[in-house]
Amino acid sequence: MASGGGSSDAELQRGFKTLAVTRPDPAAAVYEVRLNRPAQRNALSPEAFAEIPRAMSLLDRLPAARAVVLSASGPHFCAGIELGGPGNPLAAPLARGADPAAAAEGLRRAILDMQAALTAVELCRKPVIAAVHGACVGGGVDLVAACDIRYCSKDATFVLKEVDMAIVADLGALQRLPGIVGYGNVADLALTGRRITALEAKEIGLVSRVFDSKQELDAGVAKIAKEISEKSAWAVMGTKAVLLRSRDITVEQGLEHVATWNAGMMKSNDLMEAIKAFVEKRKPVFSKL
Ligand SMILES: CC/C=C\C=C\CC(=O)SCCNC(=O)CCNC(=O)[C@H](O)C(C)(C)COP(=O)(O)OP(=O)(O)OC[C@H]1O[C@@H](n2cnc3c(N)ncnc32)[C@H](O)[C@@H]1OP(=O)(O)O
């Protein structure tokens, strides 16, 4: 991949109000996107919905980013959509009440835009690892459902609260979670609106690992992200692309897709290097993006 669009660390730091986008360890090709409105418990405002896709798109194009960690500042991961006042992303379309059709179309557009903001996590070709601590509510669950890997600390809780807000969850949880935790578990969470602990989240497969504390979560996730970032970027991005595509098509179509993918990508220098390193009994050094 060419340096692609000229994204730089300076550009990444600049201009984000609801997120902190950083490269915590200069020796690792790992970037962190941190939800950064701790006083509001990282509730998702219209600004956050604008910044999340911008950050994901920048990291997608940034050669130095080979894995992304999605974390949060403060006592909780995310309090869901910002409720109340003009900060509610649906406030403006809801206020366009004079013509019900205009209000409905405005709401539909606003919901589609918010969905697209979270889908940007999936569209980022680099793997995105969610590191969840404290409460993860409503839209926060939609957000982590769009990540590739989910880890949490023991204090984490998860709740699909929309049913108790008298709405249908509409930002991806109902579409993405069945493939992650199974239909029955999503139906249980979405219809009851009950809060589950980290241990139950692990039991149903919502998270794949639980760390004892936030500190251990941060250290553990940084280590895993670094390990992923040191693998062949073509293999890592290809695995994400093939997994996501295979989720939405038949097994037969998925096998066809991966055959075509590998027919092109097996010409990579990284494969030759992996074989050479195996023969020479050393760690492979893969190409930069
Ligand atoms: C029209 C759109 C309709 C529905 C959309 C649904 C999608 C969803 O996301 S549903 C889920 C909505 N979210 C919630 O119901 C969560 C509400 N928050 C909480 O349950 C708690 O705040 C907490 C996350 C468990 C954290 O508890 P605690 O640490 O005790 O903090 P608090 O004192 O409750 O809050 C501190 C501060 O943050 C403000 N805040 C919290 N959540 C939100 C939010 N979602 N939107 C806006 N603001 C929020 C809270 O009001 C406090 O503000 P102060 O100014 O300090 O009072």
The ligand as an SDF file (V2000), in Angstrom:
LIG
                    3D

 57 59  0  0  0  0  0  0  0  0999 V2000
  -33.8560    9.1840   20.6770 C   0  0  0  0  0  0  0  0  0  0  0  0
  -32.7860    8.1760   20.9000 C   0  0  0  0  0  0  0  0  0  0  0  0
  -33.2980    7.1180   21.7040 C   0  0  0  0  0  0  0  0  0  0  0  0
  -32.6950    6.0490   22.0180 C   0  0  0  0  0  0  0  0  0  0  0  0
  -31.3750    5.6030   21.6320 C   0  0  0  0  0  0  0  0  0  0  0  0
  -30.9690    4.4520   22.0630 C   0  0  0  0  0  0  0  0  0  0  0  0
  -29.6360    3.8860   21.8490 C   0  0  0  0  0  0  0  0  0  0  0  0
  -28.9310    3.7200   23.1450 C   0  0  0  0  0  0  0  0  0  0  0  0
  -27.7620    3.9300   23.1980 O   0  0  0  0  0  0  0  0  0  0  0  0
  -29.8720    3.2050   24.4820 S   0  0  0  0  0  0  0  0  0  0  0  0
  -28.8360    3.5150   25.8450 C   0  0  0  0  0  0  0  0  0  0  0  0
  -28.8830    4.9170   26.3010 C   0  0  0  0  0  0  0  0  0  0  0  0
  -28.0010    5.0820   27.4020 N   0  0  0  0  0  0  0  0  0  0  0  0
  -28.3460    4.9300   28.6730 C   0  0  0  0  0  0  0  0  0  0  0  0
  -29.4670    4.6890   29.0100 O   0  0  0  0  0  0  0  0  0  0  0  0
  -27.2000    5.0530   29.6500 C   0  0  0  0  0  0  0  0  0  0  0  0
  -27.4580    6.0930   30.6580 C   0  0  0  0  0  0  0  0  0  0  0  0
  -26.3300    6.1940   31.5590 N   0  0  0  0  0  0  0  0  0  0  0  0
  -26.0810    5.3490   32.5690 C   0  0  0  0  0  0  0  0  0  0  0  0
  -26.7260    4.3420   32.7500 O   0  0  0  0  0  0  0  0  0  0  0  0
  -24.9900    5.7420   33.5110 C   0  0  0  0  0  0  0  0  0  0  0  0
  -24.6710    7.0790   33.2770 O   0  0  0  0  0  0  0  0  0  0  0  0
  -23.7070    4.8840   33.4140 C   0  0  0  0  0  0  0  0  0  0  0  0
  -23.2030    4.7900   31.9870 C   0  0  0  0  0  0  0  0  0  0  0  0
  -23.9740    3.4880   33.9610 C   0  0  0  0  0  0  0  0  0  0  0  0
  -22.6090    5.5540   34.2840 C   0  0  0  0  0  0  0  0  0  0  0  0
  -23.0450    5.7510   35.6030 O   0  0  0  0  0  0  0  0  0  0  0  0
  -22.2690    6.7620   36.5730 P   0  0  0  0  0  0  0  0  0  0  0  0
  -20.8170    6.5010   36.5020 O   0  0  0  0  0  0  0  0  0  0  0  0
  -22.9380    6.7030   37.8970 O   0  0  0  0  0  0  0  0  0  0  0  0
  -22.4670    8.1830   35.9070 O   0  0  0  0  0  0  0  0  0  0  0  0
  -23.7460    9.1480   35.9260 P   0  0  0  0  0  0  0  0  0  0  0  0
  -23.7050    9.9820   37.1480 O   0  0  0  0  0  0  0  0  0  0  0  0
  -24.9840    8.3990   35.6380 O   0  0  0  0  0  0  0  0  0  0  0  0
  -23.4520   10.0480   34.6340 O   0  0  0  0  0  0  0  0  0  0  0  0
  -22.3790   10.9910   34.6330 C   0  0  0  0  0  0  0  0  0  0  0  0
  -22.7510   12.0890   33.6590 C   0  0  0  0  0  0  0  0  0  0  0  0
  -22.8640   11.5050   32.3700 O   0  0  0  0  0  0  0  0  0  0  0  0
  -24.1390   11.8310   31.8210 C   0  0  0  0  0  0  0  0  0  0  0  0
  -24.5920   10.7290   30.9540 N   0  0  0  0  0  0  0  0  0  0  0  0
  -24.5460    9.4280   31.1920 C   0  0  0  0  0  0  0  0  0  0  0  0
  -25.0620    8.7350   30.1590 N   0  0  0  0  0  0  0  0  0  0  0  0
  -25.4710    9.6580   29.2630 C   0  0  0  0  0  0  0  0  0  0  0  0
  -26.0920    9.5630   27.9840 C   0  0  0  0  0  0  0  0  0  0  0  0
  -26.3800    8.3760   27.3790 N   0  0  0  0  0  0  0  0  0  0  0  0
  -26.3740   10.7070   27.3460 N   0  0  0  0  0  0  0  0  0  0  0  0
  -26.0570   11.9030   27.8720 C   0  0  0  0  0  0  0  0  0  0  0  0
  -25.4560   12.0520   29.0870 N   0  0  0  0  0  0  0  0  0  0  0  0
  -25.1650   10.9460   29.7670 C   0  0  0  0  0  0  0  0  0  0  0  0
  -25.0360   11.9610   33.0440 C   0  0  0  0  0  0  0  0  0  0  0  0
  -26.1850   12.6760   32.7070 O   0  0  0  0  0  0  0  0  0  0  0  0
  -24.1160   12.6820   33.9900 C   0  0  0  0  0  0  0  0  0  0  0  0
  -24.0820   14.0380   33.6140 O   0  0  0  0  0  0  0  0  0  0  0  0
  -24.0630   15.1950   34.7270 P   0  0  0  0  0  0  0  0  0  0  0  0
  -24.0800   16.4560   33.9290 O   0  0  0  0  0  0  0  0  0  0  0  0
  -22.7820   14.9740   35.4790 O   0  0  0  0  0  0  0  0  0  0  0  0
  -25.2690   14.9920   35.5580 O   0  0  0  0  0  0  0  0  0  0  0  0
  1  2  1  0
  2  3  1  0
  3  4  2  0
  4  5  1  0
  5  6  2  0
  6  7  1  0
  7  8  1  0
  8  9  2  0
  8 10  1  0
 10 11  1  0
 11 12  1  0
 12 13  1  0
 13 14  1  0
 14 15  2  0
 14 16  1  0
 16 17  1  0
 17 18  1  0
 18 19  1  0
 19 20  2  0
 19 21  1  0
 21 22  1  0
 21 23  1  0
 23 24  1  0
 23 25  1  0
 23 26  1  0
 26 27  1  0
 27 28  1  0
 28 29  2  0
 28 30  1  0
 28 31  1  0
 31 32  1  0
 32 33  2  0
 32 34  1  0
 32 35  1  0
 35 36  1  0
 36 37  1  0
 37 38  1  0
 37 52  1  0
 38 39  1  0
 39 40  1  0
 39 50  1  0
 40 41  1  0
 40 49  1  0
 41 42  2  0
 42 43  1  0
 43 44  1  0
 43 49  2  0
 44 45  1  0
 44 46  2  0
 46 47  1  0
 47 48  2  0
 48 49  1  0
 50 51  1  0
 50 52  1  0
 52 53  1  0
 53 54  1  0
 54 55  2  0
 54 56  1  0
 54 57  1  0
M  END
$$$$
